[in-house]
Amino acid sequence: MTGYGRTERMDIYVFKDFDGPRRFRVRYDTPDFSGFVFSAALGDEILAEGDEATYYDAALRYSYADETIDVDAGLGYSWKDNEGDMTEQAIASASMTHLPTGLNFTLAMGEQMSDGGNYIYAKLGWRGDLVAAGETALSADIYNGNDFGA
């Protein structure tokens, strides 16, 4: 498997991203209500043999932008019902950019209730034009996670 935070060894994940694979599912997103959108989904894994679980998830997202600030946030919860063995996880994130200065901040966290795995991530950054070749981005990131080994 390849991708951010994943090892190259079969199905072992040392760094979970708390965002499962895309499955065959039915999903509904509400219309935008003053920047808020609620989503809910129900699905089954049809591409992997031996996975008889049913997957459920719900999310609340918020987005706001004007000439000064750009804000995006989300809160999600998912359930995996594997013939009565329930796995649950919660995730949340928020990002804000002050457009005139390019200063930005991100905070994300998640927890897997079944095994106690969790993480918190924060980033403070700046985006601007230092050279003619394109935008420059600088950031300081901090991360702490527990119980991710397989």
N, C-alpha and C positions, 0 to 999 in steps of 0.2 A: 504494500500500500504506500502511496505517496501522498504528500500534502503537508501543510504546516503542522508541525508538532507530532507527526506520526513517524513511526519507525519503518524501516524497509522490511521487517521480519513479519511475514504472514499477517495475522490478525491481532497482534499484540500492540496495544496503545500504551505508551508511557506518559503521554500528555493528552488527556481528553480535551476535546473542544466543546463538549456538551451540546453538540449539534449533530444528531444522528443522520444516517443516510436518508435519502429521499425514497419513499415507499409509494406503492399504489395507494392513493388516499382520496378521500372526499374532504374538501376544505371550503369553509365559508369565511369571507371577510366582510365586516359591516362597512357601510359607507363611512366616510370621514365625518366625524362630529367634532368640530372645533379642534382639529389636529389629532384626535384620538381614533384609532381603528382597533377593533377587537376581531380576533381570528380564532377559529376552532377547527380541528381536523381529526379524522378517524381513518385508520388505514391498516393494511397488512403488508408484510414483506413478501413480494412475489418473485424476487430475483435470487434469493438465497434459499437453498434447499434446507429443510429441517427447521425452519423458523415458523412456528405456528402461532406466534404471539400476535396480539392486537395492540396497536399503538394509538394513543390519544394525545392530543396536545392543545393548549390554549395559549394565546398571547394577547397582550395589550401593548400597543405601540403609540408613541406620541411624536409628532413632528411639528416644528415651528421655525419659521425663518422670516426675517425682515432685512432691512439694509444694514443692521448693526449686529445681529446675532443669528446663529443657526443652531438649533437644538434638536437632537433625536434621542429617544429613549425607548426602552422596551422591557417588558416583564413577561416571562414565559414559564409554563409548567407543563411537564410531559409525564405520561404514564405508559408503562409497557406491561401488559397483562399476558404473562406466559403461562396459560392454563392454571390460573390462580396465584401464581408467584408474581406479585406486583413490584415493579421497580419505578421509582419516582425521582424526578429531578426538577430543580428550579433554577432559573437564570435571570439575570437582570443586567442592563447596561444603560449608560447615558453618555452622550458626547455633546460638547458645546464648543462652538467656535465664535470668537469675537472677530467679526469680519474686518473692521478697520485696522486692527493691529495684527491679525493672524494668530493670536494666542488661542490655544485650544486645550481642552481637558477631556479625558475619557475615564470612566470608572466602570468596571464590569466585575460581576461575581456570579458564582454558581455553586450549587450543592447537589450531590447525588445522595438521596436519603437512604438508599439500601446499604451502601458501603461506607458512608461518611466522607467520600471524596468531595473536596471543595477547593475553590480557588478565589482569589481576589486579584485584580489587575488595575493599575492606574497609570495614566500617561499624561504628562504635561508637555505641550509642544508649541511650536511656532512655525508658521508657513509664510513665506514672503518671496520677493524677487530680489535675489542678490546678484545673479548673473543673467546675461541675456539668453543663455541656453534654455532656461526654463525655471520653474518654481523650485525653491529650496525649502526643505522641511527639516527641522531639528526637534528632537524630543528626548525626554528622560522617562523611562518606563520602570515600573516596579511590579513585581509579581510574587505571590505566595500561593502555593498549592499543597494539598495534603492527600495522601492515599491514592496516588495515581498509578503505581506500579501494577503490572499484571502478574 
